Amino acid sequence: MAEIQKLPVMLIQTSPMNPRKTFDGAKLEELAQNIEEQGLLQPITVRKISDGETHIDEETGEVVSVEPRYEIVCGERRFRAWNLLANKSSKYNEIPCIIREMTDEQAFDAMITENLQRQDVDPVEEAIAFSLLLENGNAIEDIAIRFGKSIRFIQDRVKLKGLIPELIDMLRQELIPISGAMLLAKLDIDAQKEFYNENMNGESAASISDIKEYIDDLFCVIDKAQFFSEDNFSDSIPSCSRCINNTANHGCLFYEMKGKEQKCINRECFEKKQQEYVKYRVMKEADNLVKKGEPLTFGKSVILIESPESWDNENEKKRKEDAVRMYNDMGFEVVYDNVFDHQCWYNEGDERIAEKLENNELYRCIEVLNYRRPEFKVSFYYLKKSSSVKGACTVSKQIEAENIRQKIKRNKELMVEKSTETMREWAQSKKSYPSKSSELSLNEKLVFDVMILRGCSSDYLDSIGIKKYDTKDKSWIDYVKNNQSERMHWYREFIRENLTSNDVNFYDYMRRCQIMIFSEQYPDEFSKMNKKILDSYSKKESSLKSKLDELEKA
């Protein structure tokens, strides 16, 4: 049995070779509490990476001892939890360790083995670990046997290394399934970013079907397109079955013998055909659709678009505004979904749908867009309780009023958006303000303070009751106006936040700013830090210069 020794935590460091990079803060706190109550049930494993040395300081003549240093091989999570306790009590300044002699290769192998045998192993770190084993010359068959996995499992996990960081974060937050992540990992960086930016924004989950639909649309997969079953729906649009842009028509004489996967290599034509197909399906419903300006009548259907509150970005906003305009121009009324109470999820053929339609509880709607492209879909929405009138020939005046109110609201939003965009263009084109005053105006001071406050950390803003990423929050200007005595607090927080930026590593003027602030605010700690780093630097420089002199004299 290996001997257990207690080592000072200050002599132990984590290993850059460890494939595990993420540690749940809440779970670390929980583990620290367990250690405090029950003790460390399993010591960490370390290896010595530098021997202790004794030398004479040339300036003072004193004998200086440098203690040996250790690197964690197994148990970094336990070490981090232990350190949480060490920050509170000196009784945790030493941690039980098993010291082993290991080469870099042996240590790396042990780290990977420990991480891959965890029950809660992160799939991305699993991918990195398997990749590193393969890069180090291990055969995939040997890895599969060693960890009790199939070769296919390992191959699939390794694919996850191809994900962009934003999608890796979403996978770790379980906002996308592993099976979907593996599909996205096959796409190039631009396509992955498009999926993240246009469809997710890192806030909501996506199912495997959502991801497959995105990929099918991205690669213009014809047999997954909605128009596929009615390929010849329009005389003005070419049939895909004989089109040279269909990859299934390359190198084979008989259409019936083509491969299953048919892709269009002309995206513009593919997207136009999707749009025209939806219009074709709408026109088939024309006799039963509410015409522009008419009231919504029971027994009729209406074209429906998601309400503007759900429009996440400029592309989606433009797409939906264009759709509203197009179907209005075709002579049809278009309403937003918030005119109704909520959607009914029964299938169209369900007998309960027929019953609710008969009782005037539901309204039949034609949706013409999905979350990223044109799509024809029949859906049913419950009427708001105040507007449900059994046996009435028209939907009550309340729902018509709600529809008008939504249009008034959207009209106001368009006015605000237009003025905002115009002034953004002014800010870009007008290089300076006409004011020649040496002092900022009251409005300039107020705006400047709001912008400074906006640059503070989320934690600080939360502490004063402001949500940093709440785009509709109106409290910013009021807070600045009513809390002028607190300005120095958010100015200092703004400085602190900027000095945490990675920019300080790359820009000399930022490093100088660091020195100016911390030497002023923490003079004793700054002095001690400077002396410690300078001493270490000087000794190392002296040693290196001695070696250089020896080489040059040899």
N, C-alpha and C positions, 0 to 999 in steps of 0.2 A: 504493500500500500504506500502511495506517495506521501512524503512528509509535507505537512501543512505549516507554512510560516506566515507571520504577520509582517506586511511591508507597508511603509508610509505611502499614502495615496499620492503624495506629491512626486514620488519617484516612478509612478506608473503612468503610461500614456496609451492611448488607443492606437490601433494599427490602421494605416491608410490602405492596407491590403484587404481589410474586412469588407466583404460585399454588402453587409447590412448597413444601410445608410439612414433608415427611418426608425424613430423610436417614439411611441405614443406617450406624450407627456402625462396624461391622466393615469395610464397604466404604470408608468414609472413611479408616480406618486403612490399608487396602490402597493407596488412592490416594496417601496421604501418603508411604508407603514408595516407591511408584513415582516420585513427584516427587523424593524424596531421592536416588534412584538415577539418574534420567534427566533431572531438571530439569522445569520447567513447560513442556510442549510447546505449549500454547495459552494465551496471556495471557487474563486476564479482561477484560471490557468494563465500563467505568464511565462515569458522567456526573457533572459537577460540580453539586452542589446548594447550595453556598454559597461565595461569594468570600472570599478572604483579606482581613482587615481589620487596620488599625493604629490604635490609639487610646491616649490618655494616661490612666493610672490616676489618678483624682482623689485617692485617699488617699496614694499613694506618689510620684506625679509621674513614674513611669517610663513609658516607651513600651512598650506591650504589643502583640504581634502575634498574631493569630488566623489559623491556616492554613486554606486552603479545605478543604471536606469533599466526599466523593465517595460515590456510591451505586452498588451493583452492578446492572448491567443483565443481563449474561450471565456465568455462571461461579460462582454461589454455592457449588456443591459443591467446585469447585477451591479457592475462597477458604477454605472451612472446613477442607479438608485441609491447606492451606498454614499456616493458623493453628495446627494441631496441631504443626507443625514449629517455628513461631515461638515456641511455649511452651517449646520445648526448647533453641533456639539463636537467638542474635541475628542470625545471617546471614540469617534469614528475616523480618527486621523490615520489609523492603520486598518488594513483589510486582509482577511485570511486568503492566502494564495498557495497554489501548487506551482513550483518553479520547475520548468523542464528545459532541457537543452534541445534546441530545434534550429534547423536551417530555415532560410526564408521559404523554401519549397515545402518543407514539412509543416511550418506554421500556417502557410496559406492553405494547404490541404486540410488541416484541422479546422480552420475558420470556416471553410466552405462546407465541410461535413457537418459542423455544428449548426450552421444556418439552414442547411437543406433538411435537417432532421427535426426542425421546429414544427410544431403543429400550426402556428399562425404565420408561416413563412409568406412574405410578400411576393406575389407572382413576378414583379419586375426584378426584385433582387434575386429571385430564383433564376430568372432568365440570365442575369448578369453572371451568377455563379456557374451555371452550366456553360455559358460562353467562355468564361475564363478557364474552366477545366478543358474545354475543347482546344482553346488556344495554347494551352500548356502541353498539348500532345496526347491527351487522354482520348481513347476511342469511344464513340458514342455508345457502342454496345456495352463497354465496360462500365460507363457511367450509369446506364440503364439498370444493369445488374446490381451495381453497388448501392443504388438508392431505391431499388424496387419500383422503378418506373418503366413505362414502355418507351421504345425509341421514338415513337410518334409524339408522345408527351413531351419529351425533351426537345425535339425539333420544333414543336409548336411554341414552347416556352421561349426558346431562343429568339423566335420571331419578334417577341415583344420589345426587343432592344431597338427595333426600328421606329418606335413611337416617339413623337415629339414630346417635350416635357409637359405641355399642357394636358395632353391625353394621358400621360403617365399619372399625373395628379388625379385626373378623373377616375382612372382605373383604381387607384389606391383609395379613393373615396367611395368606390363601388357605384359610381354614376354610369359606368359602362361595363358590360359583362366581359369576362376574359375572352370568350369566343368572338365577340365583336371587336375587341381590342386587337386580336390577332389578324382580323380582316383589315382593319385600319392600318396596321403596321406594314402591310404590303404596299400601301399607297405612298406616293412621293410626298415630300414635306409640304408642298403647296396645297395638295389635295387634303392632307390631314388638317392643315390650318384652316382651310375653307370649311371643313366639317365642324371644327371647333368654333370658329367665329360666327358662321352663318346659322348654325343649327343649335349650338349648345350654350355658348358663352360661359361654360363652366358652372352653370347654375342648376340645370335640371338633368334628369337621367335619360339615357337612350337605350332602348331595347335592341336585341339582336336584329329584329325585323326592321327597325328604324335604320340601322347601320347598313343592312343589306339593300334596303331601298335606296339609300344615298349612293351606294357603290354602283348599283344597277343603273341609276340615273347618270352618275358620273361617267360611266363607260358606255352609255347609250345602249343598254341591253334591250334589243327589240322585243324578244319574246316575253319580257317582263313589263313592257310598256302597256298602258291601258288600252291603246288603240290596236293592239296586236290581233285581237279576236275579230276586228272589223277592218282589216288592213286596207280594203278598197272603199272606205267610207266616202272618199272625195275624188272626183274626177280631176281636180286641179293639183292634187298632191300625189306623187309617185307611189305605187305599191311597193312595199318593202320586199315582197316575195321575189321580185325580179330586178330590184335596184342594185346597181354596181357598188353602192356604198355599204351594202350589207355584206359583212365578212363571210357569211355562210354561202354567198354566191361566188366565192373565189375558188376556182379549181375544181368545180363539180358541175356536171351537166344537168342533174336532176334535182329540183328544189326539194322534193320529198325525201331525198337521201342526204340532205345537209346535216351537219352536226347540230346538237341541241342548242348550243350557244350562238346566238345571232347578235352581232354588234354593228351599230351604224358608225361609220367613220366620218360622217358629216354632221357635227353637233348642231349646227344652225338649222339644218333640215329636220333633224330629230326633234328639236325643241319646238319648231314651228308646227310640226305634225301633232305634237302633244296639245299645243294650244288650239289648233284647228279642230282636233277631235273633241275637246271639251265644248267648244262653241257648237259643233255639230250635235252633240248630245243635248245641249241646252235648247237648240232650235227644235229638236224632236219634242221637247216639252212645251214649246211656245204657247200652244193653245191653253195650257193649264197654268201658265206663269202670270203673276201679277205684273201688269204693265206699269211703266214709269208714271208716277203721280197718282196711281189708283190706290184705294184702301186695300188692306190685306183682307181677303175674303175666305171664309171657311170653305174647304173643298178645293182651294187653289194651292199653288206652291210659290215660294219666293226664293230668289237668289240670295245667298247668305255669305257674308265675309266676317272673319274674326274682328272684334272691336279693336280700335286703335290702341287701347291700353296694352294689348299683347304684342304690338309691333316693336321688335327689339332693336332694329338697326335701320339705317337709311335704305339699304337694298330692299328689305322686306317692306318698308313703308312705301317705296316707289312702286313695287310690284303690286301691292294691294290697291293703291290709289289708281294705278293704271287699269286694274281689273274693274273697279267700280265705275270708272269713266267709260270703259269699253262697253260694259253691259247696259249702262244707262243709254249710251249712244245707239245700242241695238234695240232700245225701246223697253227695257225691263227695269222694274224696281229692284234696288239692292238694299238690304238691311244688314245691320251689324248684329252679331249673336247676342249682345247684351240687351237687345230689345226683348228677348225671351228670358224665361227664368233659368232653365238649364236643359241640357240635352237628355233625351230618352235613348237608352242604349239597347233596346230590343231591336232585333233584325227586322228588316222591312216586311218580310213575309210572316212575322209573328202575329197570331190572331189578336194579341193584346193591343198591337198597334192599330189594327182596324177598329177595335172597340173604342180606344181613346180618341181616334179621329172622329168616330161617329158621335162621341160625347163632347166634341169640341174642346178636348183637353190638350191636344197636340196640334202643332202646325208642321206641315211638310215643307222641307227646305232643300234647296239644291246648292251644295257647296262646290265652288269652282276652283279652289286652290287648296293644296295641302301645305305643309310647312315650308316647302321650297320650290314647288313647281305647279303648273296647272293640273288639276285632277277633278274629274266629275264624281260626285258622291251624293247620294240621297241620305238625308238625316232628318230626325224628328226632334222638335223642341217643345218643352212644356210652356204653356202660356203663364205669365205672371198671374197670381191668384186674383188680383184686382181686375184682370182683363178677361177672365174666362166667363163667357156667357153661353150657357147651354141653349141650343136651338136657335141661336142668333144667326142671321145670314152674313153678318160681317163681324170681324174681330172688333171688340169694343174700342171706343174712342181713346181709352187709356193707352193701348198699344200703339195706335197711330201717333198719339202725342209723344210717346216714348221714342218712336222712330224719328220724329221731327226734332226732339230735344237732342238726340244723338248727332243728328246732322248739324244742328246749331253749334254743338260742342266741338265737333270736328272742324267746322268752319273757323271757329276761334283759334283752334290749335294750328290750323294752316296759316292763319294770319301771324301768329307768334313765330312759327317756324320760318316763314318767309322773311320777317323782319330780322330774326336772329341770324339767318344765313346772309342777308344783305350786310349786316354790321360786321359779321366775320370777314367778309370780303373787304370791307373798309379797313379793318385792323391789319389785313395783309397788304393792302395797297397804299394806305396812308402811313408814311414812314414816321411821322411825328405829329404831335398835337399842335394846333395853332397857338395855344396859350404860351406867353412869354414870361409868365410869372415865375419868380424864383422859389415860390412856395407851392406845395400841392393844394388843390382846392379841397373842400370838405368831402366832395364825392370821390375824388381821387384817393384821399386818405382812407375813406371807408372801403373802397374797392381793393386798395392795397392790403389793408388789414384782413379782408375776407380771403384774399389769395394766400396770404401768409398762413392764416388759420387752416386753409385747405391743404397746405403742405405739411401739416402736423400728422403725427401717427394716429392710427385708428384707435389705439388704446386711450390716448390722451383725449381725443374727440369724444369717445364713449363716456369718459369720466366727466365731461361737461355737458353731456346730454345731446350730442350731435352725432348723426350717423354719416360717416365719410362717403359711403357709396349710395346713399339714398338720393336719387336724382330729383325727387319731388319734394325734398325737405326744404321748407321755407324759413327755417330758424337761423340760418347762417347770418344774414344781414341784421336781423333783430338782435342776435346774440352780440355781434360786434358793436352795434349802437348802444346796447344797454350794459355792456361790460367793459367800458374803456379802461377802467382801473386794473383790469386783468391783462392788458395788452402785453406787458412785459413777460408774463407767464407764457403766452403762446409764441411770442418772439423767441424766447429761450428754448421752448420745445421745438420750434421750427429749426433752430440752429442744431440742437441735439439730434434731431431726426436726420438732418443732412450729413452730420458727421458720422452716422452709422452706415452711410452709403458706400458701396464698393468704389465709388469715384476717388475716395481718399487714397486708394492703393495705386492710382494711375496718374493723378494730377498733383504736381508739386505744390500748387497754390492751395489745394485742399489740405495737404499735409501741414502746410504752414498755418492754416486756419486751426487745425487740430491743436498744434503747439500753442498758439496764442490763447485759445480758450482753456485748455486743460492745465497749462502752466499757471494761469491766473486763478482758476476755480479750485484746483486741487494741488497747491504748491508742494506740499510734503510728499504726497504719493507720486507726483510727477518727478520730483527730485530723486526719490528712491528708485523709481523705474529707470530713469536715465542712467543713474550710477550702475545699476545692475546690468543693464543692456550694454553700456559702454565698457564695463569691466570684462564681460563675456566676449564682446567684440574684440577688445584689445588683446586679450590672451590668445584668441583664435588667430588674429592677424599676426601676432608675434610668432606663434608656432608655424604658421604657413610661410612667413618670410624666412624663418630659419631653414625650413625644408627647401625653399627656393634657393637660398644661399648655398646650401650643401650641393644641390644639383648643379648650380652654375660653377662651383669650384671643382667639381669632380671631373 
